[in-house]
Amino acid sequence: LVGIEEYIKATKQIIGEGWDTKPQHIYVASEDDRAISDFSINMPKNWKVYSSGPTVKKPENGPSNQAELNEGQDGLEALAALLVSLEANKYVLTTQSNWSRLIN
């Protein structure tokens, strides 16, 4: 997998001039709480990060067990996250992710 530094570097390239001086609003679509946290910790101070959608609370549960445990809330959150993602003008993503392939 790609490290968070690579995502931040790619985000800087997509933003272009002003990535380090102007306020930037970044939407991070991930089910990994750690990835969202790592991005937030390592991003420049002028960036504001947003995220939504389901995050995996206990990976050992698996998606189908998790869906049953939270009565489908993850599915609803995933659809909302997809709608928000589709509104973006630019993306940094990995083709190793089915979610990223769907958005791309």
All heavy atoms as an XYZ file, in Angstrom:
813
protein
N       0.823     -1.190      0.000
C       0.000      0.000      0.000
C       0.868      1.255      0.000
O       1.995      1.237      0.451
C      -0.899      0.013      1.228
C      -2.017     -1.012      1.267
C      -2.707     -0.987      2.622
C      -2.998     -0.796      0.161
N       0.279      2.326     -0.469
C       0.971      3.609     -0.546
C       0.918      4.294      0.814
O      -0.122      4.290      1.474
C       0.286      4.492     -1.614
C       0.907      5.862     -1.671
C       0.337      3.812     -2.974
N       2.031      4.885      1.225
C       2.082      5.598      2.501
C       1.342      6.927      2.437
O       1.128      7.488      1.354
N       0.954      7.442      3.578
C       0.174      8.681      3.648
C       0.955      9.855      3.066
O       0.369     10.781      2.493
C      -0.301      8.937      5.101
C      -1.562      9.788      5.107
C       0.786      9.578      5.935
C      -2.770      9.082      4.605
N       2.280      9.814      3.157
C       3.107     10.892      2.606
C       2.895     11.022      1.096
O       2.914     12.131      0.557
C       4.599     10.655      2.892
C       4.943     10.559      4.360
C       4.705      9.168      4.941
O       4.604      8.169      4.193
O       4.589      9.075      6.173
N       2.710      9.881      0.422
C       2.485      9.908     -1.032
C       1.149     10.559     -1.374
O       1.028     11.271     -2.366
C       2.556      8.500     -1.610
C       3.952      7.920     -1.615
C       4.925      8.735     -2.450
O       4.586      9.112     -3.592
O       6.042      9.006     -1.956
N       0.133     10.306     -0.549
C      -1.171     10.945     -0.776
C      -1.076     12.454     -0.568
O      -1.650     13.234     -1.323
C      -2.235     10.358      0.159
C      -2.723      9.003     -0.273
C      -2.257      7.850      0.344
C      -3.650      8.878     -1.306
C      -2.696      6.595     -0.053
C      -4.095      7.630     -1.709
C      -3.618      6.493     -1.079
O      -4.058      5.265     -1.479
N      -0.349     12.862      0.454
C      -0.198     14.293      0.711
C       0.595     14.950     -0.408
O       0.228     16.025     -0.895
C       0.433     14.532      2.099
C      -0.596     14.149      3.169
C       0.910     15.975      2.265
C      -0.116     14.221      4.582
N       1.643     14.302     -0.860
C       2.445     14.826     -1.971
C       1.586     14.969     -3.233
O       1.621     15.999     -3.912
C       3.626     13.886     -2.236
C       4.525     14.315     -3.372
C       5.657     13.315     -3.550
C       6.477     13.629     -4.778
N       7.504     12.611     -5.018
N       0.791     13.954     -3.530
C      -0.081     13.999     -4.711
C      -1.145     15.082     -4.567
O      -1.486     15.773     -5.538
C      -0.735     12.639     -4.934
N      -1.651     15.264     -3.355
C      -2.654     16.306     -3.113
C      -2.050     17.681     -3.346
O      -2.673     18.551     -3.967
C      -3.216     16.192     -1.680
O      -3.754     14.878     -1.491
C      -4.310     17.211     -1.440
N      -0.823     17.893     -2.898
C      -0.132     19.162     -3.132
C       0.014     19.423     -4.628
O      -0.196     20.553     -5.092
C       1.255     19.149     -2.488
C       1.237     19.204     -0.978
C       2.663     19.072     -0.429
C       2.693     19.078      1.076
N       4.062     18.894      1.602
N       0.361     18.385     -5.387
C       0.533     18.534     -6.829
C      -0.786     18.889     -7.507
O      -0.820     19.709     -8.424
C       1.113     17.255     -7.432
C       2.550     17.013     -7.052
C       3.064     15.664     -7.530
O       2.304     14.763     -7.826
N       4.383     15.538     -7.588
N      -1.868     18.270     -7.084
C      -3.174     18.555     -7.686
C      -3.631     19.972     -7.345
O      -4.170     20.676     -8.194
C      -4.219     17.513     -7.237
C      -3.984     16.215     -7.988
C      -5.632     18.013     -7.455
C      -4.907     15.100     -7.602
N      -3.404     20.407     -6.116
C      -3.795     21.764     -5.719
C      -2.971     22.777     -6.495
O      -3.486     23.772     -6.983
C      -3.609     21.975     -4.207
C      -4.596     21.097     -3.439
C      -3.802     23.450     -3.846
C      -4.335     21.042     -1.941
N      -1.685     22.493     -6.628
C      -0.804     23.414     -7.338
C      -0.427     24.615     -6.484
O      -0.339     24.523     -5.256
N      -0.271     25.737     -7.137
C       0.149     26.950     -6.454
C      -0.830     27.303     -5.339
O      -2.041     27.254     -5.521
C       0.213     28.103     -7.468
C       0.867     29.342     -6.939
C       1.003     30.398     -8.017
O       1.378     30.046     -9.153
O       0.724     31.560     -7.716
N      -0.290     27.626     -4.197
C      -1.118     28.009     -3.062
C      -1.419     26.881     -2.098
O      -2.097     27.091     -1.101
N      -0.890     25.678     -2.376
C      -1.162     24.556     -1.470
C      -0.697     24.831     -0.060
O      -1.246     24.332      0.897
C      -0.546     23.251     -1.987
C       0.952     23.201     -1.943
C       1.794     23.460     -2.985
C       1.779     22.880     -0.825
N       3.104     23.330     -2.569
C       3.116     22.970     -1.239
C       1.521     22.536      0.501
C       4.192     22.738     -0.398
C       2.593     22.291      1.356
C       3.914     22.395      0.894
N       0.331     25.687      0.055
C       0.917     25.934      1.370
C       0.531     27.278      1.977
O       0.908     27.577      3.107
C       2.438     25.825      1.296
C       3.042     26.791      0.288
O       2.307     27.306     -0.576
O       4.262     27.018      0.365
N      -0.232     28.092      1.250
C      -0.569     29.418      1.762
C      -2.069     29.664      1.851
O      -2.538     30.291      2.791
C       0.056     30.518      0.884
O      -0.381     30.337     -0.474
C       1.570     30.481      0.950
N      -2.826     29.188      0.890
C      -4.273     29.429      0.877
C      -5.008     28.323      1.632
O      -4.558     27.177      1.640
C      -4.788     29.463     -0.570
C      -4.185     30.560     -1.405
C      -4.686     30.476     -2.824
C      -4.006     31.512     -3.703
N      -4.356     31.333     -5.117
N      -6.146     28.641      2.231
C      -6.939     27.593      2.874
C      -7.366     26.541      1.841
O      -7.782     26.881      0.737
C      -8.158     28.339      3.421
C      -7.748     29.763      3.490
C      -6.742     29.966      2.394
N      -7.220     25.267      2.195
C      -7.599     24.168      1.310
C      -8.568     23.262      2.055
O      -8.372     22.977      3.235
C      -6.363     23.371      0.878
C      -5.289     24.183      0.195
C      -5.730     24.777     -1.128
O      -6.574     24.223     -1.827
N      -5.154     25.906     -1.492
N      -9.594     22.815      1.366
C     -10.595     21.926      1.953
C     -10.470     20.573      1.264
O     -10.705     20.461      0.063
C     -11.994     22.518      1.788
C     -12.117     23.842      2.468
N     -12.431     23.955      3.797
C     -11.919     25.103      2.014
C     -12.444     25.229      4.130
N     -12.126     25.950      3.071
N     -10.086     19.565      2.028
C      -9.768     18.245      1.503
C     -10.764     17.224      2.069
O     -10.932     17.138      3.285
C      -8.340     17.816      1.912
C      -7.313     18.919      1.645
C      -7.970     16.489      1.267
C      -7.097     19.260      0.198
N     -11.382     16.469      1.186
C     -12.283     15.399      1.606
C     -11.538     14.073      1.496
O     -11.049     13.718      0.427
C     -13.533     15.376      0.725
C     -14.467     14.248      1.067
C     -15.205     14.270      2.240
C     -14.593     13.150      0.229
C     -16.050     13.220      2.569
C     -15.436     12.108      0.551
C     -16.165     12.148      1.717
O     -17.000     11.113      2.040
N     -11.421     13.363      2.606
C     -10.744     12.072      2.632
C     -11.805     10.983      2.745
O     -12.534     10.913      3.733
C      -9.753     11.969      3.811
C      -9.111     10.593      3.863
C      -8.691     13.055      3.712
N     -11.917     10.171      1.709
C     -12.871      9.060      1.705
C     -12.104      7.788      2.020
O     -11.345      7.288      1.199
C     -13.561      8.948      0.343
N     -12.279      7.289      3.225
C     -11.603      6.072      3.644
C     -12.408      5.413      4.742
O     -13.029      6.093      5.560
C     -10.196      6.383      4.161
O      -9.559      5.205      4.604
N     -12.376      4.098      4.762
C     -13.012      3.389      5.863
C     -12.011      3.107      6.984
O     -12.353      2.520      7.991
C     -13.651      2.094      5.380
C     -12.695      1.115      4.785
C     -13.378     -0.126      4.229
O     -14.574     -0.099      3.955
O     -12.664     -1.120      4.071
N     -10.798      3.580      6.798
C      -9.718      3.354      7.757
C      -9.521      4.599      8.620
O      -8.997      5.613      8.159
C      -8.441      3.009      7.002
C      -7.267      2.669      7.896
O      -7.366      2.879      9.129
O      -6.250      2.206      7.366
N      -9.954      4.534      9.874
C      -9.792      5.664     10.798
C      -8.339      6.108     10.902
O      -8.047      7.294     11.022
C     -10.294      5.293     12.202
C     -11.788      5.458     12.358
O     -12.381      6.270     11.637
O     -12.362      4.768     13.221
N      -7.428      5.150     10.857
C      -6.004      5.470     10.984
C      -5.506      6.281      9.793
O      -4.726      7.220      9.950
C      -5.184      4.200     11.144
C      -3.771      4.497     11.584
C      -3.045      3.251     12.009
N      -1.788      3.242     11.292
C      -1.161      2.179     10.864
N      -1.655      0.995     11.095
N      -0.033      2.268     10.233
N      -5.975      5.942      8.595
C      -5.573      6.696      7.399
C      -6.057      8.145      7.491
O      -5.321      9.083      7.165
C      -6.121      6.032      6.144
N      -7.294      8.324      7.951
C      -7.850      9.673      8.100
C      -7.049     10.449      9.142
O      -6.672     11.601      8.928
C      -9.341      9.607      8.467
C     -10.139      8.958      7.328
C      -9.884     11.001      8.779
C     -11.553      8.554      7.697
N      -6.755      9.806     10.257
C      -5.985     10.439     11.322
C      -4.569     10.780     10.851
O      -4.076     11.892     11.081
C      -5.934      9.516     12.537
O      -5.115     10.055     13.531
N      -3.901      9.828     10.185
C      -2.541     10.062      9.694
C      -2.502     11.214      8.691
O      -1.581     12.027      8.701
C      -1.972      8.799      9.046
C      -1.579      7.740     10.055
O      -1.618      8.024     11.267
O      -1.259      6.610      9.622
N      -3.500     11.278      7.805
C      -3.562     12.369      6.835
C      -3.688     13.697      7.580
O      -2.968     14.646      7.301
C      -4.734     12.183      5.878
C      -4.710     13.128      4.714
C      -4.128     12.747      3.512
C      -5.261     14.392      4.806
C      -4.098     13.626      2.429
C      -5.237     15.270      3.741
C      -4.655     14.884      2.547
N      -4.588     13.750      8.557
C      -4.823     14.981      9.321
C      -3.579     15.427     10.073
O      -3.277     16.624     10.136
C      -5.966     14.775     10.309
O      -7.156     14.480      9.632
N      -2.853     14.487     10.649
C      -1.647     14.802     11.420
C      -0.522     15.318     10.522
O       0.219     16.221     10.902
C      -1.173     13.559     12.206
C      -2.165     13.264     13.338
C       0.241     13.744     12.748
C      -1.966     11.897     13.982
N      -0.410     14.788      9.306
C       0.722     15.097      8.428
C       0.444     16.175      7.385
O       1.353     16.576      6.675
C       1.187     13.818      7.730
C       1.828     12.860      8.705
O       2.931     13.093      9.175
N       1.127     11.802      9.046
N      -0.770     16.648      7.289
C      -1.094     17.654      6.271
C      -0.618     19.041      6.716
O      -0.414     19.280      7.908
C      -2.599     17.678      6.030
C      -3.394     18.218      7.183
S      -5.157     18.099      6.858
C      -5.779     18.982      8.285
N      -0.456     19.954      5.755
C      -0.090     21.328      6.118
C      -1.171     21.976      7.002
O      -2.341     21.619      6.929
C       0.006     22.037      4.771
C       0.297     20.943      3.790
C      -0.460     19.759      4.305
N      -0.771     22.957      7.779
C      -1.681     23.584      8.743
C      -2.817     24.367      8.089
O      -3.852     24.589      8.712
C      -0.896     24.487      9.678
C       0.131     23.711     10.485
C       0.399     24.342     11.806
C       1.428     23.603     12.618
N       1.177     22.245     12.903
N      -2.641     24.794      6.844
C      -3.690     25.568      6.173
C      -4.756     24.679      5.520
O      -5.698     25.183      4.925
C      -3.093     26.515      5.131
C      -2.315     25.789      4.052
O      -1.415     25.012      4.361
N      -2.646     26.030      2.805
N      -4.631     23.369      5.652
C      -5.630     22.452      5.102
C      -6.657     22.107      6.168
O      -6.341     21.962      7.337
C      -4.984     21.161      4.619
C      -4.099     21.298      3.423
C      -3.666     22.451      2.825
C      -3.498     20.241      2.695
N      -2.844     22.160      1.771
C      -2.720     20.805      1.674
C      -3.529     18.853      2.819
C      -2.001     20.045      0.764
C      -2.810     18.092      1.914
C      -2.060     18.680      0.900
N      -7.890     21.948      5.731
C      -8.970     21.465      6.598
C      -9.449     20.156      5.992
O      -9.784     20.095      4.815
C     -10.111     22.497      6.627
C     -11.372     22.013      7.285
C     -11.454     22.459      8.717
C     -12.832     22.143      9.279
N     -12.826     21.129     10.270
N      -9.445     19.100      6.790
C      -9.829     17.786      6.274
C     -11.254     17.460      6.714
O     -11.684     17.802      7.812
C      -8.835     16.687      6.714
C      -8.948     16.358      8.172
C      -9.003     15.449      5.874
N     -11.993     16.844      5.797
C     -13.342     16.372      6.054
C     -13.383     14.891      5.699
O     -12.666     14.435      4.815
C     -14.364     17.108      5.176
C     -14.320     18.602      5.322
C     -13.486     19.375      4.515
C     -15.110     19.249      6.260
C     -13.445     20.756      4.644
C     -15.077     20.636      6.389
C     -14.248     21.376      5.570
O     -14.206     22.735      5.706
N     -14.238     14.162      6.369
C     -14.427     12.757      6.019
C     -15.834     12.353      6.416
O     -16.479     13.016      7.226
C     -13.395     11.863      6.708
O     -13.570     11.919      8.104
N     -16.305     11.300      5.812
C     -17.620     10.763      6.156
C     -17.651      9.313      5.717
O     -16.697      8.806      5.144
C     -18.733     11.544      5.460
O     -18.666     11.374      4.066
N     -18.758      8.701      5.968
C     -18.895      7.313      5.539
C     -18.501      6.353      6.632
O     -18.003      6.753      7.683
N     -18.736      5.099      6.394
C     -18.450      4.108      7.432
C     -16.952      3.916      7.614
O     -16.183      4.015      6.675
C     -19.095      2.836      6.889
C     -19.069      3.014      5.402
C     -19.247      4.489      5.174
N     -16.554      3.694      8.842
C     -15.188      3.290      9.128
C     -15.259      1.942      9.832
O     -16.220      1.655     10.543
C     -14.453      4.315     10.016
O     -15.208      4.534     11.200
C     -14.241      5.632      9.293
N     -14.259      1.134      9.589
C     -14.236     -0.206     10.164
C     -13.820     -0.090     11.625
O     -12.694      0.275     11.926
C     -13.274     -1.126      9.389
C     -13.194     -2.490     10.040
C     -13.727     -1.243      7.942
N     -14.745     -0.371     12.519
C     -14.464     -0.274     13.955
C     -13.648     -1.471     14.432
O     -12.713     -1.337     15.173
C     -15.766     -0.217     14.763
C     -16.789      0.794     14.296
C     -16.292      2.216     14.311
C     -17.366      3.224     14.039
N     -17.552      3.682     12.715
N     -14.044     -2.663     13.988
C     -13.335     -3.887     14.352
C     -13.138     -4.698     13.081
O     -14.059     -5.362     12.616
C     -14.145     -4.690     15.370
C     -14.313     -4.009     16.703
C     -15.077     -4.896     17.668
C     -15.207     -4.219     19.016
N     -15.941     -5.054     19.959
N     -11.945     -4.637     12.488
C     -11.705     -5.334     11.224
C     -12.066     -6.820     11.260
O     -12.457     -7.390     10.252
C     -10.209     -5.143     10.978
C      -9.825     -3.968     11.795
C     -10.766     -3.943     12.967
N     -11.959     -7.444     12.424
C     -12.244     -8.877     12.501
C     -13.727     -9.175     12.284
O     -14.106    -10.307     11.986
C     -11.766     -9.467     13.831
C     -12.486     -8.941     15.063
C     -11.900     -7.647     15.637
O     -11.017     -7.052     15.018
O     -12.333     -7.257     16.727
N     -14.584     -8.169     12.422
C     -16.016     -8.380     12.186
C     -16.325     -8.615     10.712
O     -17.266     -9.316     10.379
C     -16.842     -7.189     12.670
C     -16.974     -7.162     14.173
O     -16.779     -8.165     14.846
N     -17.292     -5.999     14.699
N     -15.582     -8.001      9.824
C     -15.850     -8.107      8.394
C     -17.060     -7.271      8.016
O     -17.895     -6.940      8.853
N     -17.173     -6.891      6.731
C     -18.243     -5.988      6.315
C     -19.654     -6.549      6.504
O     -20.557     -5.831      6.895
C     -17.964     -5.722      4.836
C     -16.765     -6.492      4.472
C     -16.256     -7.213      5.673
N     -19.856     -7.823      6.220
C     -21.220     -8.347      6.340
C     -21.657     -8.433      7.798
O     -22.792     -8.093      8.141
C     -21.351     -9.706      5.650
O     -20.457    -10.637      6.223
N     -20.766     -8.861      8.692
C     -21.103     -8.890     10.112
C     -21.296     -7.481     10.660
O     -22.195     -7.233     11.459
C     -20.026     -9.615     10.924
C     -20.016    -11.103     10.672
O     -21.009    -11.675     10.229
N     -18.884    -11.717     10.933
N     -20.448     -6.557     10.209
C     -20.552     -5.169     10.660
C     -21.888     -4.570     10.228
O     -22.539     -3.867     10.998
C     -19.385     -4.341     10.098
C     -19.261     -2.958     10.701
C     -18.843     -2.974     12.145
O     -18.187     -3.892     12.629
N     -19.233     -1.943     12.873
N     -22.316     -4.869      8.996
C     -23.598     -4.352      8.502
C     -24.751     -4.852      9.351
O     -25.692     -4.111      9.655
C     -23.795     -4.749      7.048
N     -24.680     -6.099      9.744
C     -25.731     -6.653     10.591
C     -25.701     -6.020     11.977
O     -26.746     -5.697     12.551
C     -25.573     -8.169     10.701
C     -26.719     -8.834     11.433
C     -26.612    -10.340     11.442
O     -25.922    -10.911     10.572
O     -27.215    -10.946     12.332
N     -24.498     -5.811     12.508
C     -24.361     -5.237     13.846
C     -24.919     -3.814     13.938
O     -25.491     -3.427     14.949
C     -22.892     -5.229     14.284
C     -22.282     -6.589     14.629
C     -20.779     -6.453     14.839
C     -22.946     -7.172     15.873
N     -24.748     -3.036     12.870
C     -25.221     -1.649     12.934
C     -26.475     -1.414     12.104
O     -26.800     -0.284     11.763
C     -24.111     -0.660     12.583
C     -23.651     -0.779     11.150
O     -24.412     -1.162     10.274
N     -22.405     -0.445     10.903
N     -27.170     -2.497     11.782
C     -28.470     -2.451     11.115
C     -28.462     -1.657      9.812
O     -29.397     -0.913      9.514
C     -29.526     -1.910     12.072
C     -29.685     -2.777     13.307
C     -30.689     -2.257     14.300
O     -30.998     -1.040     14.294
O     -31.173     -3.065     15.103
N     -27.396     -1.788      9.041
C     -27.326     -1.163      7.725
C     -26.856      0.274      7.705
O     -26.800      0.887      6.640
N     -26.501      0.828      8.854
C     -26.052      2.225      8.912
C     -24.821      2.451      8.036
O     -24.701      3.484      7.387
C     -25.742      2.631     10.357
C     -25.370      4.092     10.532
C     -26.510      5.042     10.216
O     -27.676      4.729     10.445
N     -26.188      6.204      9.694
N     -23.925      1.464      7.972
C     -22.731      1.589      7.122
C     -23.113      1.773      5.659
O     -22.493      2.558      4.942
C     -21.827      0.364      7.262
C     -20.991      0.393      8.523
O     -21.044      1.391      9.267
O     -20.282     -0.598      8.773
N     -24.112      1.046      5.194
C     -24.550      1.172      3.800
C     -25.072      2.561      3.504
O     -24.753      3.150      2.457
N     -25.863      3.099      4.398
C     -26.392      4.450      4.233
C     -25.256      5.470      4.221
O     -25.218      6.365      3.366
C     -27.374      4.764      5.363
C     -28.045      6.133      5.322
C     -28.877      6.288      4.051
C     -28.917      6.310      6.559
N     -24.306      5.320      5.142
C     -23.161      6.231      5.190
C     -22.298      6.098      3.935
O     -21.759      7.086      3.443
C     -22.334      5.975      6.443
C     -23.023      6.391      7.716
C     -22.208      6.100      8.959
O     -21.011      5.754      8.838
O     -22.770      6.215     10.059
N     -22.164      4.884      3.423
C     -21.367      4.674      2.207
C     -22.006      5.385      1.011
O     -21.303      6.003      0.204
C     -21.209      3.184      1.921
N     -23.315      5.298      0.883
C     -23.999      5.987     -0.220
C     -23.844      7.500     -0.100
O     -23.614      8.192     -1.103
C     -25.475      5.601     -0.258
C     -25.756      4.180     -0.729
C     -27.246      3.862     -0.575
C     -25.317      3.982     -2.165
N     -23.962      8.025      1.114
C     -23.767      9.460      1.321
C     -22.333      9.862      0.968
O     -22.109     10.888      0.314
C     -24.086      9.833      2.763
N     -21.363      9.053      1.381
C     -19.954      9.343      1.064
C     -19.717      9.309     -0.439
O     -18.962     10.117     -0.977
C     -19.036      8.352      1.776
N     -20.372      8.380     -1.128
C     -20.240      8.304     -2.583
C     -20.776      9.573     -3.233
O     -20.143     10.138     -4.130
C     -20.974      7.079     -3.123
C     -20.964      6.912     -4.644
C     -19.545      6.781     -5.180
C     -21.799      5.703     -5.035
N     -21.917     10.051     -2.787
C     -22.482     11.290     -3.340
C     -21.546     12.473     -3.118
O     -21.321     13.276     -4.026
C     -23.850     11.572     -2.734
C     -24.965     10.634     -3.165
C     -26.238     10.903     -2.377
C     -25.232     10.763     -4.657
N     -20.986     12.583     -1.921
C     -20.042     13.666     -1.643
C     -18.804     13.518     -2.527
O     -18.331     14.481     -3.128
C     -19.647     13.688     -0.147
C     -18.505     14.661      0.110
C     -20.850     14.042      0.714
N     -18.282     12.317     -2.654
C     -17.084     12.067     -3.469
C     -17.298     12.443     -4.925
O     -16.414     12.996     -5.572
C     -16.687     10.589     -3.388
O     -16.328     10.236     -2.087
N     -18.474     12.163     -5.428
C     -18.762     12.446     -6.836
C     -18.887     13.940     -7.129
O     -18.866     14.348     -8.288
C     -20.019     11.696     -7.279
C     -19.870     10.178     -7.317
C     -21.207      9.515     -7.628
C     -18.811      9.750     -8.314
N     -19.000     14.750     -6.101
C     -19.069     16.205     -6.272
C     -17.685     16.838     -6.414
O     -17.576     17.991     -6.804
C     -19.807     16.847     -5.098
C     -21.290     16.543     -5.082
C     -22.027     17.123     -6.281
O     -21.763     18.291     -6.654
O     -22.854     16.398     -6.858
N     -16.633     16.101     -6.095
C     -15.278     16.653     -6.138
C     -14.832     16.910     -7.573
O     -15.244     16.225     -8.507
C     -14.308     15.693     -5.459
N     -13.987     17.911     -7.738
C     -13.426     18.245     -9.050
C     -12.154     17.468     -9.342
O     -11.819     17.242    -10.497
C     -13.112     19.740     -9.125
C     -14.363     20.573     -9.050
O     -15.403     20.201     -9.573
N     -14.281     21.700     -8.376
N     -11.427     17.077     -8.304
C     -10.146     16.396     -8.460
C     -10.033     15.300     -7.418
O     -10.607     15.400     -6.344
C      -8.990     17.386     -8.289
C      -9.025     18.515     -9.297
C      -7.958     19.532     -9.005
C      -8.074     20.701     -9.963
N      -7.166     21.782     -9.625
N      -9.250     14.259     -7.742
C      -9.102     13.106     -6.859
C      -7.651     12.693     -6.731
O      -6.885     12.782     -7.685
C      -9.845     11.880     -7.411
C     -11.308     12.081     -7.623
C     -11.813     12.421     -8.861
C     -12.194     11.913     -6.575
C     -13.161     12.605     -9.054
C     -13.548     12.090     -6.758
C     -14.033     12.437     -8.002
O     -15.360     12.619     -8.190
N      -7.305     12.198     -5.557
C      -6.084     11.432     -5.347
C      -6.585     10.092     -4.859
O      -7.291     10.003     -3.864
C      -5.174     12.081     -4.281
C      -3.987     11.187     -3.981
C      -4.721     13.455     -4.743
N      -6.270      9.040     -5.595
C      -6.798      7.729     -5.227
C      -5.829      6.632     -5.619
O      -4.831      6.874     -6.275
C      -8.173      7.496     -5.865
C      -8.352      7.789     -7.360
C      -7.870      6.656     -8.221
C      -9.800      8.081     -7.646
N      -6.151      5.427     -5.180
C      -5.347      4.264     -5.528
C      -6.226      3.262     -6.263
O      -7.378      3.070     -5.894
C      -4.713      3.610     -4.282
O      -4.023      2.433     -4.685
C      -5.749      3.252     -3.242
N      -5.685      2.663     -7.287
C      -6.479      1.682     -8.033
C      -6.515      0.335     -7.326
O      -7.160     -0.583     -7.808
C      -5.926      1.510     -9.465
O      -4.548      1.174     -9.396
C      -6.113      2.786    -10.265
N      -5.865      0.220     -6.173
C      -5.953     -0.999     -5.380
C      -7.247     -1.044     -4.592
O      -7.597     -2.076     -4.021
C      -4.769     -1.107     -4.422
C      -3.449     -1.286     -5.137
C      -2.280     -1.268     -4.179
O      -2.328     -0.617     -3.145
N      -1.235     -1.987     -4.517
N      -7.954      0.059     -4.548
C      -9.188      0.153     -3.773
C     -10.396      0.063     -4.690
O     -10.506      0.811     -5.665
C      -9.203      1.512     -3.032
O     -10.495      1.875     -2.669
N     -11.314     -0.833     -4.385
C     -12.547     -0.928     -5.175
C     -13.326      0.366     -5.114
O     -13.934      0.794     -6.096
C     -13.418     -2.093     -4.668
C     -12.848     -3.434     -5.054
O     -12.154     -3.586     -6.056
N     -13.128     -4.430     -4.234
N     -13.337      0.997     -3.964
C     -14.048      2.273     -3.803
C     -13.445      3.328     -4.732
O     -14.178      4.045     -5.403
C     -13.967      2.723     -2.337
C     -14.858      3.863     -2.016
C     -14.483      5.162     -1.820
C     -16.274      3.820     -1.837
N     -15.577      5.927     -1.524
C     -16.689      5.126     -1.531
C     -17.224      2.817     -1.909
C     -18.015      5.462     -1.291
C     -18.544      3.150     -1.657
C     -18.929      4.447     -1.362
N     -12.127      3.411     -4.779
C     -11.464      4.378     -5.659
C     -11.748      4.074     -7.120
O     -11.955      4.989     -7.914
C      -9.952      4.370     -5.425
O      -9.645      4.868     -4.152
N     -11.779      2.820     -7.482
C     -12.103      2.457     -8.874
C     -13.523      2.867     -9.221
O     -13.793      3.305    -10.335
C     -11.887      0.966     -9.099
C     -10.412      0.593     -9.160
C     -10.209     -0.809     -9.675
N     -10.668     -1.797     -8.724
C      -9.881     -2.595     -8.029
N      -8.581     -2.527     -8.184
N     -10.374     -3.464     -7.190
N     -14.447      2.751     -8.292
C     -15.823      3.167     -8.517
C     -15.901      4.663     -8.746
O     -16.554      5.136     -9.677
C     -16.684      2.772     -7.311
C     -18.135      3.240     -7.318
C     -18.912      2.563     -8.444
C     -18.787      2.949     -5.977
N     -15.196      5.444     -7.928
C     -15.211      6.903     -8.060
C     -14.514      7.337     -9.343
O     -14.958      8.258    -10.018
C     -14.555      7.552     -6.822
C     -15.446      7.320     -5.606
C     -14.320      9.030     -7.035
C     -14.805      7.704     -4.298
N     -13.425      6.680     -9.690
C     -12.659      7.027    -10.883
C     -13.475      6.739    -12.123
O     -13.379      7.348    -13.126
C     -11.344      6.252    -10.895
C     -10.362      6.795    -11.903
O     -10.414      7.974    -12.260
N      -9.478      5.956    -12.349
